[in-house]
Amino acid sequence: MGCYVNPKDMKNDKWVTANGKYICDISEYDDVPVYRGLCNNNRLPVILVDNGSFYAAGVCFDEQEYNRFTLSSDPRPRTIYTVDKELLKTVVDVPQYIS
């Protein structure tokens, strides 16, 4: 895993909720949406992961990355958003991952 939202002027969870479109919370009991179904209108899925003392906001730039973030065996609270690719490029450390 290697592409995360890291804005300079606000916390990543606030940035994602302000700039993303909420899709759903991930539960170990529910099926997650299909990756390709989330990648339309120049958007990518971003998984907001609650690690307790901080949030991680992982950009799912391919299906393999999406599958890693949405494992049903992961007990952490997670929420799926979609975010415009051009906006993402302004707040990630490795914008070349976003095409």
Phi and psi restraints in degrees (range 20) as a CNS / XPLOR table:
assign (resid 1 and name C) (resid 2 and name N)
       (resid 2 and name CA) (resid 2 and name C) 1.0 -162.3 20.0 2
assign (resid 2 and name N) (resid 2 and name CA)
       (resid 2 and name C) (resid 3 and name N) 1.0 13.9 20.0 2
assign (resid 2 and name C) (resid 3 and name N)
       (resid 3 and name CA) (resid 3 and name C) 1.0 -132.1 20.0 2
assign (resid 3 and name N) (resid 3 and name CA)
       (resid 3 and name C) (resid 4 and name N) 1.0 113.2 20.0 2
assign (resid 3 and name C) (resid 4 and name N)
       (resid 4 and name CA) (resid 4 and name C) 1.0 -126.5 20.0 2
assign (resid 4 and name N) (resid 4 and name CA)
       (resid 4 and name C) (resid 5 and name N) 1.0 150.5 20.0 2
assign (resid 4 and name C) (resid 5 and name N)
       (resid 5 and name CA) (resid 5 and name C) 1.0 -76.3 20.0 2
assign (resid 5 and name N) (resid 5 and name CA)
       (resid 5 and name C) (resid 6 and name N) 1.0 123.5 20.0 2
assign (resid 5 and name C) (resid 6 and name N)
       (resid 6 and name CA) (resid 6 and name C) 1.0 -140.2 20.0 2
assign (resid 6 and name N) (resid 6 and name CA)
       (resid 6 and name C) (resid 7 and name N) 1.0 71.4 20.0 2
assign (resid 6 and name C) (resid 7 and name N)
       (resid 7 and name CA) (resid 7 and name C) 1.0 -68.2 20.0 2
assign (resid 7 and name N) (resid 7 and name CA)
       (resid 7 and name C) (resid 8 and name N) 1.0 150.7 20.0 2
assign (resid 7 and name C) (resid 8 and name N)
       (resid 8 and name CA) (resid 8 and name C) 1.0 -83.3 20.0 2
assign (resid 8 and name N) (resid 8 and name CA)
       (resid 8 and name C) (resid 9 and name N) 1.0 -24.0 20.0 2
assign (resid 8 and name C) (resid 9 and name N)
       (resid 9 and name CA) (resid 9 and name C) 1.0 -107.5 20.0 2
assign (resid 9 and name N) (resid 9 and name CA)
       (resid 9 and name C) (resid 10 and name N) 1.0 1.4 20.0 2
assign (resid 9 and name C) (resid 10 and name N)
       (resid 10 and name CA) (resid 10 and name C) 1.0 -161.7 20.0 2
assign (resid 10 and name N) (resid 10 and name CA)
       (resid 10 and name C) (resid 11 and name N) 1.0 166.8 20.0 2
assign (resid 10 and name C) (resid 11 and name N)
       (resid 11 and name CA) (resid 11 and name C) 1.0 -69.4 20.0 2
assign (resid 11 and name N) (resid 11 and name CA)
       (resid 11 and name C) (resid 12 and name N) 1.0 148.7 20.0 2
assign (resid 11 and name C) (resid 12 and name N)
       (resid 12 and name CA) (resid 12 and name C) 1.0 -62.6 20.0 2
assign (resid 12 and name N) (resid 12 and name CA)
       (resid 12 and name C) (resid 13 and name N) 1.0 -35.6 20.0 2
assign (resid 12 and name C) (resid 13 and name N)
       (resid 13 and name CA) (resid 13 and name C) 1.0 -66.4 20.0 2
assign (resid 13 and name N) (resid 13 and name CA)
       (resid 13 and name C) (resid 14 and name N) 1.0 -38.6 20.0 2
assign (resid 13 and name C) (resid 14 and name N)
       (resid 14 and name CA) (resid 14 and name C) 1.0 -66.4 20.0 2
assign (resid 14 and name N) (resid 14 and name CA)
       (resid 14 and name C) (resid 15 and name N) 1.0 -39.6 20.0 2
assign (resid 14 and name C) (resid 15 and name N)
       (resid 15 and name CA) (resid 15 and name C) 1.0 -64.1 20.0 2
assign (resid 15 and name N) (resid 15 and name CA)
       (resid 15 and name C) (resid 16 and name N) 1.0 -45.7 20.0 2
assign (resid 15 and name C) (resid 16 and name N)
       (resid 16 and name CA) (resid 16 and name C) 1.0 -64.2 20.0 2
assign (resid 16 and name N) (resid 16 and name CA)
       (resid 16 and name C) (resid 17 and name N) 1.0 -44.6 20.0 2
assign (resid 16 and name C) (resid 17 and name N)
       (resid 17 and name CA) (resid 17 and name C) 1.0 -68.5 20.0 2
assign (resid 17 and name N) (resid 17 and name CA)
       (resid 17 and name C) (resid 18 and name N) 1.0 -29.6 20.0 2
assign (resid 17 and name C) (resid 18 and name N)
       (resid 18 and name CA) (resid 18 and name C) 1.0 -78.5 20.0 2
assign (resid 18 and name N) (resid 18 and name CA)
       (resid 18 and name C) (resid 19 and name N) 1.0 -31.5 20.0 2
assign (resid 18 and name C) (resid 19 and name N)
       (resid 19 and name CA) (resid 19 and name C) 1.0 -111.1 20.0 2
assign (resid 19 and name N) (resid 19 and name CA)
       (resid 19 and name C) (resid 20 and name N) 1.0 -8.0 20.0 2
assign (resid 19 and name C) (resid 20 and name N)
       (resid 20 and name CA) (resid 20 and name C) 1.0 -105.4 20.0 2
assign (resid 20 and name N) (resid 20 and name CA)
       (resid 20 and name C) (resid 21 and name N) 1.0 167.2 20.0 2
assign (resid 20 and name C) (resid 21 and name N)
       (resid 21 and name CA) (resid 21 and name C) 1.0 -104.4 20.0 2
assign (resid 21 and name N) (resid 21 and name CA)
       (resid 21 and name C) (resid 22 and name N) 1.0 120.6 20.0 2
assign (resid 21 and name C) (resid 22 and name N)
       (resid 22 and name CA) (resid 22 and name C) 1.0 -64.2 20.0 2
assign (resid 22 and name N) (resid 22 and name CA)
       (resid 22 and name C) (resid 23 and name N) 1.0 132.4 20.0 2
assign (resid 22 and name C) (resid 23 and name N)
       (resid 23 and name CA) (resid 23 and name C) 1.0 -108.7 20.0 2
assign (resid 23 and name N) (resid 23 and name CA)
       (resid 23 and name C) (resid 24 and name N) 1.0 -59.9 20.0 2
assign (resid 23 and name C) (resid 24 and name N)
       (resid 24 and name CA) (resid 24 and name C) 1.0 -172.0 20.0 2
assign (resid 24 and name N) (resid 24 and name CA)
       (resid 24 and name C) (resid 25 and name N) 1.0 163.4 20.0 2
assign (resid 24 and name C) (resid 25 and name N)
       (resid 25 and name CA) (resid 25 and name C) 1.0 -86.7 20.0 2
assign (resid 25 and name N) (resid 25 and name CA)
       (resid 25 and name C) (resid 26 and name N) 1.0 150.1 20.0 2
assign (resid 25 and name C) (resid 26 and name N)
       (resid 26 and name CA) (resid 26 and name C) 1.0 -97.9 20.0 2
assign (resid 26 and name N) (resid 26 and name CA)
       (resid 26 and name C) (resid 27 and name N) 1.0 128.6 20.0 2
assign (resid 26 and name C) (resid 27 and name N)
       (resid 27 and name CA) (resid 27 and name C) 1.0 -123.3 20.0 2
assign (resid 27 and name N) (resid 27 and name CA)
       (resid 27 and name C) (resid 28 and name N) 1.0 148.2 20.0 2
assign (resid 27 and name C) (resid 28 and name N)
       (resid 28 and name CA) (resid 28 and name C) 1.0 -65.1 20.0 2
assign (resid 28 and name N) (resid 28 and name CA)
       (resid 28 and name C) (resid 29 and name N) 1.0 -13.0 20.0 2
assign (resid 28 and name C) (resid 29 and name N)
       (resid 29 and name CA) (resid 29 and name C) 1.0 -98.6 20.0 2
assign (resid 29 and name N) (resid 29 and name CA)
       (resid 29 and name C) (resid 30 and name N) 1.0 -11.0 20.0 2
assign (resid 29 and name C) (resid 30 and name N)
       (resid 30 and name CA) (resid 30 and name C) 1.0 -110.0 20.0 2
assign (resid 30 and name N) (resid 30 and name CA)
       (resid 30 and name C) (resid 31 and name N) 1.0 152.9 20.0 2
assign (resid 30 and name C) (resid 31 and name N)
       (resid 31 and name CA) (resid 31 and name C) 1.0 -78.8 20.0 2
assign (resid 31 and name N) (resid 31 and name CA)
       (resid 31 and name C) (resid 32 and name N) 1.0 142.8 20.0 2
assign (resid 31 and name C) (resid 32 and name N)
       (resid 32 and name CA) (resid 32 and name C) 1.0 -88.1 20.0 2
assign (resid 32 and name N) (resid 32 and name CA)
       (resid 32 and name C) (resid 33 and name N) 1.0 156.4 20.0 2
assign (resid 32 and name C) (resid 33 and name N)
       (resid 33 and name CA) (resid 33 and name C) 1.0 -60.1 20.0 2
assign (resid 33 and name N) (resid 33 and name CA)
       (resid 33 and name C) (resid 34 and name N) 1.0 154.1 20.0 2
assign (resid 33 and name C) (resid 34 and name N)
       (resid 34 and name CA) (resid 34 and name C) 1.0 -70.7 20.0 2
assign (resid 34 and name N) (resid 34 and name CA)
       (resid 34 and name C) (resid 35 and name N) 1.0 135.9 20.0 2
assign (resid 34 and name C) (resid 35 and name N)
       (resid 35 and name CA) (resid 35 and name C) 1.0 -52.8 20.0 2
assign (resid 35 and name N) (resid 35 and name CA)
       (resid 35 and name C) (resid 36 and name N) 1.0 -52.6 20.0 2
assign (resid 35 and name C) (resid 36 and name N)
       (resid 36 and name CA) (resid 36 and name C) 1.0 -60.5 20.0 2
assign (resid 36 and name N) (resid 36 and name CA)
       (resid 36 and name C) (resid 37 and name N) 1.0 -29.2 20.0 2
assign (resid 36 and name C) (resid 37 and name N)
       (resid 37 and name CA) (resid 37 and name C) 1.0 -69.5 20.0 2
assign (resid 37 and name N) (resid 37 and name CA)
       (resid 37 and name C) (resid 38 and name N) 1.0 -18.6 20.0 2
assign (resid 37 and name C) (resid 38 and name N)
       (resid 38 and name CA) (resid 38 and name C) 1.0 -93.4 20.0 2
assign (resid 38 and name N) (resid 38 and name CA)
       (resid 38 and name C) (resid 39 and name N) 1.0 -13.8 20.0 2
assign (resid 38 and name C) (resid 39 and name N)
       (resid 39 and name CA) (resid 39 and name C) 1.0 -99.1 20.0 2
assign (resid 39 and name N) (resid 39 and name CA)
       (resid 39 and name C) (resid 40 and name N) 1.0 66.8 20.0 2
assign (resid 39 and name C) (resid 40 and name N)
       (resid 40 and name CA) (resid 40 and name C) 1.0 -132.5 20.0 2
assign (resid 40 and name N) (resid 40 and name CA)
       (resid 40 and name C) (resid 41 and name N) 1.0 166.6 20.0 2
assign (resid 40 and name C) (resid 41 and name N)
       (resid 41 and name CA) (resid 41 and name C) 1.0 54.6 20.0 2
assign (resid 41 and name N) (resid 41 and name CA)
       (resid 41 and name C) (resid 42 and name N) 1.0 38.1 20.0 2
assign (resid 41 and name C) (resid 42 and name N)
       (resid 42 and name CA) (resid 42 and name C) 1.0 62.1 20.0 2
assign (resid 42 and name N) (resid 42 and name CA)
       (resid 42 and name C) (resid 43 and name N) 1.0 36.4 20.0 2
assign (resid 42 and name C) (resid 43 and name N)
       (resid 43 and name CA) (resid 43 and name C) 1.0 -120.8 20.0 2
assign (resid 43 and name N) (resid 43 and name CA)
       (resid 43 and name C) (resid 44 and name N) 1.0 157.1 20.0 2
assign (resid 43 and name C) (resid 44 and name N)
       (resid 44 and name CA) (resid 44 and name C) 1.0 -130.0 20.0 2
assign (resid 44 and name N) (resid 44 and name CA)
       (resid 44 and name C) (resid 45 and name N) 1.0 151.1 20.0 2
assign (resid 44 and name C) (resid 45 and name N)
       (resid 45 and name CA) (resid 45 and name C) 1.0 -71.7 20.0 2
assign (resid 45 and name N) (resid 45 and name CA)
       (resid 45 and name C) (resid 46 and name N) 1.0 141.5 20.0 2
assign (resid 45 and name C) (resid 46 and name N)
       (resid 46 and name CA) (resid 46 and name C) 1.0 -126.7 20.0 2
assign (resid 46 and name N) (resid 46 and name CA)
       (resid 46 and name C) (resid 47 and name N) 1.0 128.1 20.0 2
assign (resid 46 and name C) (resid 47 and name N)
       (resid 47 and name CA) (resid 47 and name C) 1.0 -102.6 20.0 2
assign (resid 47 and name N) (resid 47 and name CA)
       (resid 47 and name C) (resid 48 and name N) 1.0 118.3 20.0 2
assign (resid 47 and name C) (resid 48 and name N)
       (resid 48 and name CA) (resid 48 and name C) 1.0 -89.9 20.0 2
assign (resid 48 and name N) (resid 48 and name CA)
       (resid 48 and name C) (resid 49 and name N) 1.0 117.6 20.0 2
assign (resid 48 and name C) (resid 49 and name N)
       (resid 49 and name CA) (resid 49 and name C) 1.0 -111.1 20.0 2
assign (resid 49 and name N) (resid 49 and name CA)
       (resid 49 and name C) (resid 50 and name N) 1.0 123.0 20.0 2
assign (resid 49 and name C) (resid 50 and name N)
       (resid 50 and name CA) (resid 50 and name C) 1.0 -87.6 20.0 2
assign (resid 50 and name N) (resid 50 and name CA)
       (resid 50 and name C) (resid 51 and name N) 1.0 107.9 20.0 2
assign (resid 50 and name C) (resid 51 and name N)
       (resid 51 and name CA) (resid 51 and name C) 1.0 -95.5 20.0 2
assign (resid 51 and name N) (resid 51 and name CA)
       (resid 51 and name C) (resid 52 and name N) 1.0 14.1 20.0 2
assign (resid 51 and name C) (resid 52 and name N)
       (resid 52 and name CA) (resid 52 and name C) 1.0 92.9 20.0 2
assign (resid 52 and name N) (resid 52 and name CA)
       (resid 52 and name C) (resid 53 and name N) 1.0 -75.5 20.0 2
assign (resid 52 and name C) (resid 53 and name N)
       (resid 53 and name CA) (resid 53 and name C) 1.0 -90.9 20.0 2
assign (resid 53 and name N) (resid 53 and name CA)
       (resid 53 and name C) (resid 54 and name N) 1.0 -9.3 20.0 2
assign (resid 53 and name C) (resid 54 and name N)
       (resid 54 and name CA) (resid 54 and name C) 1.0 -158.5 20.0 2
assign (resid 54 and name N) (resid 54 and name CA)
       (resid 54 and name C) (resid 55 and name N) 1.0 162.9 20.0 2
assign (resid 54 and name C) (resid 55 and name N)
       (resid 55 and name CA) (resid 55 and name C) 1.0 -105.3 20.0 2
assign (resid 55 and name N) (resid 55 and name CA)
       (resid 55 and name C) (resid 56 and name N) 1.0 146.6 20.0 2
assign (resid 55 and name C) (resid 56 and name N)
       (resid 56 and name CA) (resid 56 and name C) 1.0 -113.8 20.0 2
assign (resid 56 and name N) (resid 56 and name CA)
       (resid 56 and name C) (resid 57 and name N) 1.0 144.6 20.0 2
assign (resid 56 and name C) (resid 57 and name N)
       (resid 57 and name CA) (resid 57 and name C) 1.0 -126.5 20.0 2
assign (resid 57 and name N) (resid 57 and name CA)
       (resid 57 and name C) (resid 58 and name N) 1.0 92.8 20.0 2
assign (resid 57 and name C) (resid 58 and name N)
       (resid 58 and name CA) (resid 58 and name C) 1.0 -86.3 20.0 2
assign (resid 58 and name N) (resid 58 and name CA)
       (resid 58 and name C) (resid 59 and name N) 1.0 128.6 20.0 2
assign (resid 58 and name C) (resid 59 and name N)
       (resid 59 and name CA) (resid 59 and name C) 1.0 -86.6 20.0 2
assign (resid 59 and name N) (resid 59 and name CA)
       (resid 59 and name C) (resid 60 and name N) 1.0 124.5 20.0 2
assign (resid 59 and name C) (resid 60 and name N)
       (resid 60 and name CA) (resid 60 and name C) 1.0 -94.8 20.0 2
assign (resid 60 and name N) (resid 60 and name CA)
       (resid 60 and name C) (resid 61 and name N) 1.0 84.5 20.0 2
assign (resid 60 and name C) (resid 61 and name N)
       (resid 61 and name CA) (resid 61 and name C) 1.0 -80.5 20.0 2
assign (resid 61 and name N) (resid 61 and name CA)
       (resid 61 and name C) (resid 62 and name N) 1.0 -9.3 20.0 2
assign (resid 61 and name C) (resid 62 and name N)
       (resid 62 and name CA) (resid 62 and name C) 1.0 -151.8 20.0 2
assign (resid 62 and name N) (resid 62 and name CA)
       (resid 62 and name C) (resid 63 and name N) 1.0 171.5 20.0 2
assign (resid 62 and name C) (resid 63 and name N)
       (resid 63 and name CA) (resid 63 and name C) 1.0 -65.9 20.0 2
assign (resid 63 and name N) (resid 63 and name CA)
       (resid 63 and name C) (resid 64 and name N) 1.0 -34.9 20.0 2
assign (resid 63 and name C) (resid 64 and name N)
       (resid 64 and name CA) (resid 64 and name C) 1.0 -62.9 20.0 2
assign (resid 64 and name N) (resid 64 and name CA)
       (resid 64 and name C) (resid 65 and name N) 1.0 -43.6 20.0 2
assign (resid 64 and name C) (resid 65 and name N)
       (resid 65 and name CA) (resid 65 and name C) 1.0 -63.6 20.0 2
assign (resid 65 and name N) (resid 65 and name CA)
       (resid 65 and name C) (resid 66 and name N) 1.0 -42.2 20.0 2
assign (resid 65 and name C) (resid 66 and name N)
       (resid 66 and name CA) (resid 66 and name C) 1.0 -59.0 20.0 2
assign (resid 66 and name N) (resid 66 and name CA)
       (resid 66 and name C) (resid 67 and name N) 1.0 -45.4 20.0 2
assign (resid 66 and name C) (resid 67 and name N)
       (resid 67 and name CA) (resid 67 and name C) 1.0 -62.7 20.0 2
assign (resid 67 and name N) (resid 67 and name CA)
       (resid 67 and name C) (resid 68 and name N) 1.0 -35.6 20.0 2
assign (resid 67 and name C) (resid 68 and name N)
       (resid 68 and name CA) (resid 68 and name C) 1.0 -65.0 20.0 2
assign (resid 68 and name N) (resid 68 and name CA)
       (resid 68 and name C) (resid 69 and name N) 1.0 -41.5 20.0 2
assign (resid 68 and name C) (resid 69 and name N)
       (resid 69 and name CA) (resid 69 and name C) 1.0 -76.8 20.0 2
assign (resid 69 and name N) (resid 69 and name CA)
       (resid 69 and name C) (resid 70 and name N) 1.0 -18.4 20.0 2
assign (resid 69 and name C) (resid 70 and name N)
       (resid 70 and name CA) (resid 70 and name C) 1.0 -111.4 20.0 2
assign (resid 70 and name N) (resid 70 and name CA)
       (resid 70 and name C) (resid 71 and name N) 1.0 17.9 20.0 2
assign (resid 70 and name C) (resid 71 and name N)
       (resid 71 and name CA) (resid 71 and name C) 1.0 -56.4 20.0 2
assign (resid 71 and name N) (resid 71 and name CA)
       (resid 71 and name C) (resid 72 and name N) 1.0 132.2 20.0 2
assign (resid 71 and name C) (resid 72 and name N)
       (resid 72 and name CA) (resid 72 and name C) 1.0 -68.0 20.0 2
assign (resid 72 and name N) (resid 72 and name CA)
       (resid 72 and name C) (resid 73 and name N) 1.0 -20.7 20.0 2
assign (resid 72 and name C) (resid 73 and name N)
       (resid 73 and name CA) (resid 73 and name C) 1.0 -79.2 20.0 2
assign (resid 73 and name N) (resid 73 and name CA)
       (resid 73 and name C) (resid 74 and name N) 1.0 -8.0 20.0 2
assign (resid 73 and name C) (resid 74 and name N)
       (resid 74 and name CA) (resid 74 and name C) 1.0 -82.3 20.0 2
assign (resid 74 and name N) (resid 74 and name CA)
       (resid 74 and name C) (resid 75 and name N) 1.0 116.0 20.0 2
assign (resid 74 and name C) (resid 75 and name N)
       (resid 75 and name CA) (resid 75 and name C) 1.0 -81.4 20.0 2
assign (resid 75 and name N) (resid 75 and name CA)
       (resid 75 and name C) (resid 76 and name N) 1.0 -8.0 20.0 2
assign (resid 75 and name C) (resid 76 and name N)
       (resid 76 and name CA) (resid 76 and name C) 1.0 -69.6 20.0 2
assign (resid 76 and name N) (resid 76 and name CA)
       (resid 76 and name C) (resid 77 and name N) 1.0 144.9 20.0 2
assign (resid 76 and name C) (resid 77 and name N)
       (resid 77 and name CA) (resid 77 and name C) 1.0 -64.3 20.0 2
assign (resid 77 and name N) (resid 77 and name CA)
       (resid 77 and name C) (resid 78 and name N) 1.0 130.9 20.0 2
assign (resid 77 and name C) (resid 78 and name N)
       (resid 78 and name CA) (resid 78 and name C) 1.0 -138.4 20.0 2
assign (resid 78 and name N) (resid 78 and name CA)
       (resid 78 and name C) (resid 79 and name N) 1.0 147.5 20.0 2
assign (resid 78 and name C) (resid 79 and name N)
       (resid 79 and name CA) (resid 79 and name C) 1.0 -132.9 20.0 2
assign (resid 79 and name N) (resid 79 and name CA)
       (resid 79 and name C) (resid 80 and name N) 1.0 137.6 20.0 2
assign (resid 79 and name C) (resid 80 and name N)
       (resid 80 and name CA) (resid 80 and name C) 1.0 -97.4 20.0 2
assign (resid 80 and name N) (resid 80 and name CA)
       (resid 80 and name C) (resid 81 and name N) 1.0 131.5 20.0 2
assign (resid 80 and name C) (resid 81 and name N)
       (resid 81 and name CA) (resid 81 and name C) 1.0 -126.3 20.0 2
assign (resid 81 and name N) (resid 81 and name CA)
       (resid 81 and name C) (resid 82 and name N) 1.0 162.6 20.0 2
assign (resid 81 and name C) (resid 82 and name N)
       (resid 82 and name CA) (resid 82 and name C) 1.0 -118.6 20.0 2
assign (resid 82 and name N) (resid 82 and name CA)
       (resid 82 and name C) (resid 83 and name N) 1.0 144.1 20.0 2
assign (resid 82 and name C) (resid 83 and name N)
       (resid 83 and name CA) (resid 83 and name C) 1.0 -136.2 20.0 2
assign (resid 83 and name N) (resid 83 and name CA)
       (resid 83 and name C) (resid 84 and name N) 1.0 142.9 20.0 2
assign (resid 83 and name C) (resid 84 and name N)
       (resid 84 and name CA) (resid 84 and name C) 1.0 -58.7 20.0 2
assign (resid 84 and name N) (resid 84 and name CA)
       (resid 84 and name C) (resid 85 and name N) 1.0 134.2 20.0 2
assign (resid 84 and name C) (resid 85 and name N)
       (resid 85 and name CA) (resid 85 and name C) 1.0 -59.9 20.0 2
assign (resid 85 and name N) (resid 85 and name CA)
       (resid 85 and name C) (resid 86 and name N) 1.0 -40.6 20.0 2
assign (resid 85 and name C) (resid 86 and name N)
       (resid 86 and name CA) (resid 86 and name C) 1.0 -65.3 20.0 2
assign (resid 86 and name N) (resid 86 and name CA)
       (resid 86 and name C) (resid 87 and name N) 1.0 -37.7 20.0 2
assign (resid 86 and name C) (resid 87 and name N)
       (resid 87 and name CA) (resid 87 and name C) 1.0 -65.4 20.0 2
assign (resid 87 and name N) (resid 87 and name CA)
       (resid 87 and name C) (resid 88 and name N) 1.0 -42.5 20.0 2
assign (resid 87 and name C) (resid 88 and name N)
       (resid 88 and name CA) (resid 88 and name C) 1.0 -59.0 20.0 2
assign (resid 88 and name N) (resid 88 and name CA)
       (resid 88 and name C) (resid 89 and name N) 1.0 -40.3 20.0 2
assign (resid 88 and name C) (resid 89 and name N)
       (resid 89 and name CA) (resid 89 and name C) 1.0 -59.0 20.0 2
assign (resid 89 and name N) (resid 89 and name CA)
       (resid 89 and name C) (resid 90 and name N) 1.0 -22.3 20.0 2
assign (resid 89 and name C) (resid 90 and name N)
       (resid 90 and name CA) (resid 90 and name C) 1.0 -84.7 20.0 2
assign (resid 90 and name N) (resid 90 and name CA)
       (resid 90 and name C) (resid 91 and name N) 1.0 -11.2 20.0 2
assign (resid 90 and name C) (resid 91 and name N)
       (resid 91 and name CA) (resid 91 and name C) 1.0 -130.0 20.0 2
assign (resid 91 and name N) (resid 91 and name CA)
       (resid 91 and name C) (resid 92 and name N) 1.0 12.7 20.0 2
assign (resid 91 and name C) (resid 92 and name N)
       (resid 92 and name CA) (resid 92 and name C) 1.0 -113.2 20.0 2
assign (resid 92 and name N) (resid 92 and name CA)
       (resid 92 and name C) (resid 93 and name N) 1.0 153.6 20.0 2
assign (resid 92 and name C) (resid 93 and name N)
       (resid 93 and name CA) (resid 93 and name C) 1.0 -78.5 20.0 2
assign (resid 93 and name N) (resid 93 and name CA)
       (resid 93 and name C) (resid 94 and name N) 1.0 -22.4 20.0 2
assign (resid 93 and name C) (resid 94 and name N)
       (resid 94 and name CA) (resid 94 and name C) 1.0 -126.9 20.0 2
assign (resid 94 and name N) (resid 94 and name CA)
       (resid 94 and name C) (resid 95 and name N) 1.0 72.6 20.0 2
assign (resid 94 and name C) (resid 95 and name N)
       (resid 95 and name CA) (resid 95 and name C) 1.0 -62.9 20.0 2
assign (resid 95 and name N) (resid 95 and name CA)
       (resid 95 and name C) (resid 96 and name N) 1.0 -17.6 20.0 2
assign (resid 95 and name C) (resid 96 and name N)
       (resid 96 and name CA) (resid 96 and name C) 1.0 -66.4 20.0 2
assign (resid 96 and name N) (resid 96 and name CA)
       (resid 96 and name C) (resid 97 and name N) 1.0 -16.8 20.0 2
assign (resid 96 and name C) (resid 97 and name N)
       (resid 97 and name CA) (resid 97 and name C) 1.0 -70.6 20.0 2
assign (resid 97 and name N) (resid 97 and name CA)
       (resid 97 and name C) (resid 98 and name N) 1.0 -22.2 20.0 2
assign (resid 97 and name C) (resid 98 and name N)
       (resid 98 and name CA) (resid 98 and name C) 1.0 -99.2 20.0 2
assign (resid 98 and name N) (resid 98 and name CA)
       (resid 98 and name C) (resid 99 and name N) 1.0 110.5 20.0 2
